[in-house]
Amino acid sequence: MATSSSATDQGRQPLDAPFLRQPPPTAEELRRCEEQIGPLKPEEWPQVDHLVTEDDTPVDNIYSEKQQRLLTQSLYDSWSGPSGGRSFITLANVGLFYGINQPPLVPDVLVSLDVALPMDIWEKRHRSYMIWEYGKPPEVVVELVSNKIGGEADVKLRAYARMGVAYYVIYDPTKQLSDQVLRVYALHPGNSAALQDVWLPGVELGLLLWQGKFEAREDTWLRWCDREGQMLLTGAERAEHERQRAEHEHQRAEHEHQRAEHERVMRQQAQEQAERLAARLRELGIEPDQVI
């Protein structure tokens, strides 16, 4: 989640989170983290009336807002989910709650498999991604870096690992935190491992950096891709590609029509020339059929 910056931010230390200052998880806790759990029964739902699920604070910059939509739009427009017909949701700038008394994180983009949005998304407990409601954490979290105080490379990395996120992506287009523009981690409770490859096998999605134009803005954008490196397109891009394909097909058909017309004219001209020559020969008393 990108945060705003001001002159008072310059001497501020990276965000601290008291809930992270805990002893390492025990073996039993780690085992429990790996257990598949389902959504809580209605009688087990915690009270969420006190939770702040949205605060209407405009803190994202224009680039981040566009980048978030690019990542979510392209999945919904061009991806049917992993093999096997598995469902998915992708959300941008939505609270991720993992403990009733824990402050939420707000990833720029998340992707969660094998879940679906509830029918009533206006209900308080459905306004954010509450892990106890969906029965699992998201598989992928993407954070966009716009300053040095967001804690993306330390506090958030540890927090996402602790809550069970499988893959964590740090996109740092202006190199605020390091010389690496794109970093991808495979997370496990208590640790993380940087991936050299940007293919996420458990999700069947890849990532790439693309220099191009999105919504009339030429820039470098983070994009999803398939195993062959083919970029997943937004609906507008698919429509534009289809328009270009149709235009190319129209031009090809027009060219073929012009070629056929040219050949027809050439044949007609040759036939007319042959007929004129035959008439001239007959004027000279020579049958054209007798001319070799």
N, C-alpha and C positions, 0 to 999 in steps of 0.2 A: 504494500500500500504506500503510495507516494505521500509524503507529508510536505507541508508548506515550509518555507525557509524565510527568515528575516535576519536583521542585523543582530538580534539577540540570540540567534541560534548558533553563531559562529563558535562560541566557547563551550557549547553544551556537549556533554558526554553522550555516547550512544545510549539509547533507551534501555532502562533497567526494568526487569520484571521480577518481583519478589517470588513469584511462583516457580521460577527457574532455580532458585537457590535452595535446592533440595539434595539429599544424598542420592547417589546413583541407585537405579532401580535394582531390586533383588531379582534372583533367578525366577522366583515365583511370579513376580510382577511382569517380568519379560515374557514368561510363558502366557500369562493372561492377556498380554497385549496382542499376542498372535492368535488368540482364539477368535473364531468367527462369532459375532454376536448379532442378534436381530434387534429391530426397533423395540423400545420398551412398550410394555402393555399400558393401556390407558391409566390403570390405577397406579402405575409406577412413574408416570410423568411428573417431573419436578415442576414447581411453581416458577413461571418465567415472567410474571407481570412486572417484576422490578428490573428486568434486563433492558438495556438500551440497545435496540436493534438497528436504529438509524438516528443520526443526529443532524442531518441536513447541512453538514459543514463542508463547503466547497474547498477541498484541499488538493485536488489533483490538477496537474498542469494539462494543457491542451494535447500535447503529444501523448501523455499517458492515457488520457481518455480515449483517444483514437486507437491507440495500441490495444487497449483492453477490448474494445468493440471488434477490432480486426480479428483477434484471437477467438472470441466467442462466436462471432458471425460465421467465420469460415468453418468452424466445427458443425454448427447447426445446418449450414447450407451444403456442405460437401462431404460430411462424414456420417456414416451410418452406425458408428461404434465399432468395437473390436469384433473379430470373427465370432460366429455363434449367435448372432442376433442380440448381443448384449446391449442393454439400454445405457444411457448416460445423461448427465446434465453438466452444463458448464455455466459458471456464474462469474460476474465481474464486480469487484468492490462491494462484496457482501460479507457480513460478519460470519466468522467461523467460531462457533462456541463448542468447547470441548469439556467444560466443567461448569456446573451451575454457579460456583463461587469464583470462577476464574475469569479474568478479563478476556474478551475475544480478540482474536487476530482478524485482520481484514485483508486477505490476499487480493492482489490485483485481479488474478484469474484463478479459478479452481476448476478441476475436472473430476467428476466422481462417476464411477461405473456401477452398473447393476442397481441403479436407483431411478426414481422418477419424482418429479415435483408433485407435492400434494395438491388436491383439488382446490382447496381454499388457501391461497398464499397470503391472504390478508390476515389470517388468524395469527395471533402474536407468536405462537411457537413455530409457525411456518415462515416467518418473515426473514429469517436468517438460516444458515446451515448449522443446525444443532446436531452434533454427532449422535446424541442419544435418540434423536428422532429418526435419522436415516440408518442407524445401526452400524455405521462405519465412517471412517474419515475419508476425505477425497484421496484419489490416487495421485493427483498432480496438483501442485501449487506453483504459481508463477508470481514473482515479485519484480516490479520495475523500480529501478533505483534512480532517484532524481537528486539526492543529496547524501550527506555523510551521516545523518543522525537517525536513519530508519531502522538500524539493527538487522538489516537483511542477511549479512554474512555471519552473524554470531547469535544474537538473541533469538531471532526468528528461525534460524536454521535449527537450533537446539529444540525450540518449541515444536516445530513441525515434526521433527524426528520423534519427539516424545509422544505426540498425539497419534502417530502411526501413519503419517503421509508417506507414500512410497517414493515419489520423485519430487524434488524441489529445484526450481529453475530460478536463477538470478540473472536478470537481464539489465545490464549496466551500460546503456548506450553512450553516456558521456564519461565513462570510466571514473566514476566518483570513488569507488572502493578499491579498484585495482586496475591493472592493464587488461584484464580479461573482460571482454564485453559480455560474453555468455558463459555461464557456469551451470552445470547440471549435476545434481547429487542424487544418488540412491540412498535413501534414509532407512535407518533401523533404530529402534529404541535405544538411545544411549550413544549412537555413533552415526557417522555418515561417510560416504565414499564418493569422491568426485568421479564422474564418468568421462572417459575420453571420447566416447561416441555420443551423439545427440539422439540416438534412437532409444525409445523407452519400450522395451520388449513387453513388459507386463500390460501396457496400455495399447500397444500397436500404433504408436504415433512417434513422429520424429520432429525435430526442430531445425530451422535454418534461418540465416539472416538474408534478407532480400532487399536489394536496392530497387525501388520502384515508386510508383505513384498510387496512393490510397486516398480517396476522397480529395483529389486535386492537390495532394501534398506529396511532393517528391522527397523521400527520405529513406533511411535504412529501417526496416521493420522486422520484427520477430514473427516468423510464420510457422504453421504446422506443415508437415509433409508426410507422405506415405513411405513405405519401405524402399521404394525405388527413387525416392527423393523428389517425387512430384508434389508440388505445392498444393495445399488444399485452398480452394478459391472461395471467395464470398459469392453471394448470389449475384451481386452487381458485376463481379468479374466474370462469372460464368455466362451471364447475359451478354457481356461485351465480347467474350470469346466466341459465343454462338453467333453474334452479329457479324464479327469478322469472318467466321467460317462461312456464313451464308453469303457475305459479300464476295469472298474468295470464290465460292462455288458459282455465284452469279457471273463473276468476271471470267471464270473458266468456261462456263456455258456460252457466254457472249463471244469469247475467243473462238470456241469450237464452231459456233454459228457463222462467224466471219470467215473462218477457214473453209467451211463447207460452201459458203456463198462464193468465195473466191474461186474454188475449184469448179463450181457450176458455171461461172462466167467464163473461165478459161476453156472448158469443154464446149460451151456454146460458141465462143469465138473461133475455136478450132474447126467446129462443124461448119460454121458459116464460111470460113476461109476455104474449106474443102469444096463446099457447094459452088462458090465463085470460081474456083479453079476448074471444076468439072464443066461449068457453063462455058467458060472460055475455051476449053478443049473442044467442046461440041461445035462452037462457032468456027473452029479451025477444021472441022470435019473429022475429029478424032474422038472415038468413044473412050471415055475415062477408064472403063473396065479393061481396055486393051493396053493401057499404059502401065508398064511395070514400075 
